């Protein structure tokens, strides 16, 4: 039998909570267009192959966490576990594949079958950006600077930027061989996941959080030393631009991010307000091969978890915006007054005044209690005598003062007095 709780790993967002979500979304719509980004929307599910090709068959997201199903036509579809692959699928049919730049951002729900925890849900929400079609270290640095600007706009301070390079695709083989040689010496005492990763995706070992693996990860050789000079120079330029922009960062040689499509720059912002799962945003540069594309779609971007940003804002003690508007409560005494109030409510709402109108025949006392519960600043009372005189009684709910106002002047009167 169903109960009032949503499925595990999901949550209801009540009206009194929604202001925090609006704040994050509104900040995105203010900041990102300043950098030339336009809002973009893709379906919440895609053909499964989009994620298998885009994210990599051996990633844990694809292997363990995707919600995949067949439609009536027998096609395999998957609820999106992240936003980038779907955006790339859409842009692969544009001039982005020929090096023409697209700048887009998105907000929306994502889905992963993970164990629920604080800041980690099965249905979660992200705000993300993608700069698609061109590659340059300056573009990467500007993307990171835009993320910092966005967090500043939301009021979040105290985050810490971690930065690394995954190298170019051509750099991967010697680096992977070095990693495999290092971990092979102790793989017997490492966790089962890492035992599988060493042959399938050795980079993922660097992201393991198990205690028995940490010591061996900390002793990992310097992978960047296996990269080409071109790759090292690319990363050095990203770092120098960030310094010029006065953005502090820490180079973390074990930061790899969890998806196969990353190349060159990868980054993560962490915040102590989240506890152990402390990443609030992350991203990097990528190359994604999608079904029916002969060459990769390239870009750089990031995604920020909205639930995590809200947790951090709460930990910082930042106020939630108050979106609730104190309504005017229309009290109706009699059927004729109720019909008149319906017309009055429509008129006031078109004038920009929030209104709650009593729509049932109830006593004056009951209606005034309802006006008080609704937080109304004013109650506008209409009965047979008011209709005959062409007036309305306006009661100030704070001080109890009442005044008769000609019906045709009530909108102007209220506009000058509502907070």
Number of C-alpha atoms within 10 A of each C-alpha: 2 6 6 5 9 10 12 11 18 15 13 9 9 8 9 12 14 14 16 22 18 13 17 20 18 13 18 26 17 12 17 21 14 11 12 11 19 15 15 15 14 15 11 16 17 18 19 21 16 22 28 19 17 26 25 21 17 17 18 17 21 21 11 12 16 21 18 16 14 12 9 7 6 8 11 14 18 20 21 25 25 23 27 24 23 23 20 26 22 12 16 24 10 13 12 19 20 13 14 11 16 18 20 20 23 22 22 17 18 19 22 22 15 15 11 14 10 13 20 17 20 23 19 21 21 22 19 25 29 26 23 26 24 17 16 13 21 16 18 28 24 16 23 25 17 18 24 17 15 19 20 13 17 19 15 19 14 12 19 17 21 19 24 23 28 29 24 19 13 11 18 17 12 14 22 18 12 18 21 19 12 16 21 14 10 12 17 11 12 19 17 10 13 24 18 14 18 19 11 13 18 20 24 22 27 21 17 15 11 13 10 12 20 15 11 18 18 11 10 15 15 13 19 18 11 19 21 14 11 11 21 17 12 19 23 13 17 22 24 15 18 18 13 8 12 10 16 11 17 12 13 15 18 22 19 24 20 18 19 21 21 25 23 23 25 26 26 26 20 19 21 15 20 19 12 9 15 17 22 25 24 22 27 28 27 25 22 26 22 22 15 7 13 9 13 17 24 26 28 30 25 25 24 22 21 23 18 24 25 22 16 25 19 15 13 14 9 13 10 16 14 11 13 11 14 17 19 27 28 28 29 27 22 15 14 13 20 21 12 14 23 15 11 19 19 13 14 18 14 11 12 10 18 17 20 18 21 18 14 12 14 13 12 13 9 11 22 18 10 16 24 15 9 14 16 23 21 25 25 23 23 24 20 14 12 18 14 8 10 14 20 22 20 24 19 16 18 11 8 10 10 15 11 15 17 13 16 12 11 18 18 11 13 17 13 8 10 15 8
